[in-house]
């Protein structure tokens, strides 16, 4: 039986000297597995490498070293390849990257023995329609955000669920979030906190210029449609997980729905979601003082 191949992805800004990465690679070898990485990291670690445009099919698990942003970018890269991801937290809050630095060896040992579970997370699929044609599409694990760009001018967005009109939101924009993304931008915008294994879409207005401001929840079987007023004069933008963006304009329609498959994450600690939430939020607030 061939050993598990563990792909290593790292945020170089979080591990400038690659000291943590080197430790991870050594532990992977120590416990009888094969570390691999994309170029040029593979050259620096002196391990087998690959081009990120051609992900090998025989990767068992991917490790993401960094913060939640690094894990999101790794997950987006590997989504279509069905490779589970485990996050090692080198950042601050780290809702998604559950393994802390002092737990690295025990976590990698668990990978070698199979003492872990896979958790599934809902993913969003989105596209932009312009004059009857699809001009942009992509997936998001956390959220799809439609917002104004540049000038501080109110953008008015009409929101529909399937063909049913919900409301028009004048303000800075609208967030469509997964349960996983409920602790990200949606949380900052006053949205609800949702257990990540649930299936739903959360629609939250950003700084709405109205006397009420509430998120609303819709079934994952539905499709959310966001329309920009035809007379909006300035550019706007759609962003996926805060990492991929596309400029949109008046008259565009944005469609958001649940993707055809879910993203798999490796869970070692079997932590209670609310314990993690409490520890991360309280720690984040105290660190910022």
PyMOL commands that set and color helices and strands:
alter all, ss='L'
color gray80, all
select helices_A, chain A and resi 19-30+41-45+68-81+101-113+180-183+185-188+273-287
alter helices_A, ss='H'
color red, helices_A
select strands_A, chain A and resi 5-10+34-38+48-50+61-66+84-89+117-121+124-130+133-140+143-148+155-161+164-171+173-177+201-206+216-218+223-228+236-240+244-248+253-258+263-267
alter strands_A, ss='S'
color yellow, strands_A
deselect
rebuild
show_as cartoon
